[in-house]
Amino acid sequence: MSKPAKTEAELIAMARAELKAHVDGPDGFAISIVRDGDSWEFRVDADQATRDKPGFPESVAMLVQIGDHLSKQYDVKG
């Protein structure tokens, strides 16, 4: 049975909302989706100033967990 599909924008919006609920970290980073066959995961890109802000490592770690959870529930459209 296949999983429901969401667009990259929908998945990233879901991840940002969940991230805000769990971690008090910086907002100034980009989230993208990297696909590998049938699976996918989030990637973070940020400038050095954002990387140096308090809470950035925790935000990235939480995003990995959120991505793992969402990738088991949803496929990426397209």
Summary of the structure (lengths in Angstrom):
residues: 78
radius of gyration: 12.7
end to end distance: 18.1
largest distance: 44.0
contacts: 197
relative contact order: 0.28
helix: 47%
strand: 23%
